[in-house]
């Protein structure tokens, strides 16, 4: 896929999405097996936030950057859908 910008746009005026939404969401329908963090907790880059399971495979959801967990949008045992943010960070 290629993006071609016209002369009137320099490419920098476009809004940039953060990696947080992608990093903090399930890539496919999965079940939450454990929640390691709770709202208000400080986390560092790479800290484990949630453990998901699909097709007998475990998928860890890790912090993409340092920050504080603002909210969790899931609980243990929940079936989560792809692309839906599971953890909100500030």
C-alpha positions in Angstrom: 0.0 0.0 0.0 1.3 3.4 -1.0 0.1 6.8 0.2 0.7 9.6 -2.3 0.5 13.1 -0.8 -0.5 16.1 -3.0 1.6 19.3 -3.2 -0.7 21.0 -0.8 0.1 18.5 2.0 3.5 17.8 3.4 2.5 14.6 5.3 3.2 16.2 8.7 -0.2 17.9 9.0 -2.0 14.5 9.2 -3.1 13.4 12.7 -0.8 10.6 13.9 -2.4 7.6 15.8 -0.5 6.2 18.7 0.6 2.6 19.0 -1.3 2.4 22.3 -4.7 1.4 20.8 -3.1 -1.4 18.7 -0.8 -2.6 21.5 -3.6 -2.6 24.2 -6.1 -4.5 22.1 -6.6 -8.2 21.2 -5.6 -9.2 17.7 -8.3 -11.8 17.4 -11.3 -13.0 19.6 -9.7 -14.2 22.8 -10.4 -14.9 26.5 -8.9 -12.9 29.3 -7.1 -15.4 31.6 -5.6 -13.0 34.0 -5.3 -9.3 34.7 -2.0 -8.4 36.3 -2.6 -4.7 36.8 -5.3 -2.6 38.4 -6.4 1.0 37.8 -4.0 3.6 39.3 -0.9 1.3 39.0 2.3 2.7 37.5 3.8 0.5 34.7 7.1 0.6 32.7 7.6 -0.2 29.1 7.2 -3.9 28.6 5.4 -4.7 31.8 2.7 -7.4 31.6 -0.8 -6.0 31.8 -3.1 -8.8 30.7 -2.8 -12.5 29.7 -5.1 -13.6 26.9 -5.8 -17.1 25.5 -7.0 -18.3 22.1 -6.8 -21.7 20.5 -4.7 -22.9 23.5 -2.1 -20.2 22.9 -1.3 -17.5 25.4 -0.8 -13.9 24.3 0.6 -11.4 26.8 -0.5 -7.8 26.5 2.4 -5.5 27.5 2.7 -1.8 28.2 3.9 0.0 25.0 5.3 2.9 27.1 5.7 3.9 30.7 2.6 5.4 32.4 -0.3 4.8 34.7 -3.2 2.4 34.1 -6.3 4.5 33.9 -9.0 1.8 33.4 -9.4 -1.8 32.4 -12.2 -2.6 30.0 -12.3 -6.4 30.7 -12.2 -8.9 33.5 -10.9 -12.5 33.9 -13.1 -14.8 31.8 -14.3 -12.2 29.4 -14.3 -12.9 25.7 -12.8 -9.9 24.0 -13.0 -8.9 20.3 -10.2 -7.8 18.0 -9.3 -4.1 17.9 -11.2 -3.2 21.0 -8.9 -1.4 23.5 -8.7 -3.5 26.7 -6.5 -1.1 28.9 -6.6 2.7 29.0 -3.3 4.4 30.0 -2.5 8.0 30.8 
